Amino acid sequence: MPSRTSRAEGREIRDVTAWRPHVPGIVEVFHAHYTEYAYPMHVHDAWTLLIVDDGAVRYDLDRHEHGTPNGTVTLLPPHVPHNGEPVTEAGFRKRVLYLDATALDTGLTALDTGLIGAAVDSPDLNDPLLRRRIGQVHTALARPGDELEAESRLVLVRERLRGHLRPRHGGEHGSRPLDGRPVAGQLRELLDERVTQGVTLDEAASLVHAHPAHLVRAFSNAFGIAPHQYLMSRRVDRARRLLLDGRAVSEVAALTGFYDQAHLSRHFKRLVGVPPGRYARTAR
């Protein structure tokens, strides 16, 4: 059973629990309580399946404002920038399942279907049965030895999520290209290929045959996040998985492309809300 850590800085209180379960399709489980902490714009390489147990979250997704009142299920698609902050001073408690990018796939890759477009259009789902089933998955995941139950319950959750996304699949919004502009799409593919080693702006501009300034503007306009923010989000995502696998913070910094441990810590705390060392201890 994972342990819990907490921290108080003035009125800002953080309780965080995170672990990697032995259940196919789930890359991470994340439970947290935040009061004043606000997530900056960032992306994940996985589907973010979120339920809020107390309070509410306000967030922006694809330049549109959304909210997650108690009782709502929120599904955020991979690679689409979003942020998040508490609606009230009491903050919020949330439970998150990060699902593999292909977890909702029905044969094609996730980026080739209309599922991501449908999730962008309607990320908040008012479905009490779905919420109850997600809660049952979390309960099973917290009990060592009940991985088969968690996997069985997850099958029902994935099926219901597909049912929510399918009616919009192939429609005007679901079939729209996520890249927006070809240059922006090329740069994102390049960043995805070089998450660890990185790429200079001049090198990227040369590879996609675009002026550096135009490249930055095109990417930011298409995805609502700057190229460097996108790259750091991808690196932090990788760091989270490695930390939960038991790797040392210094080793993780080197493996994920950060200059040093301090560089990792600065970006990790900004995106996750707690330093990487404290985050890692929640899994031990």
Summary of the structure (lengths in Angstrom):
residues: 284
radius of gyration: 18.5
end to end distance: 8.8
largest distance: 54.7
contacts: 935
relative contact order: 0.15
helix: 43%
strand: 23%
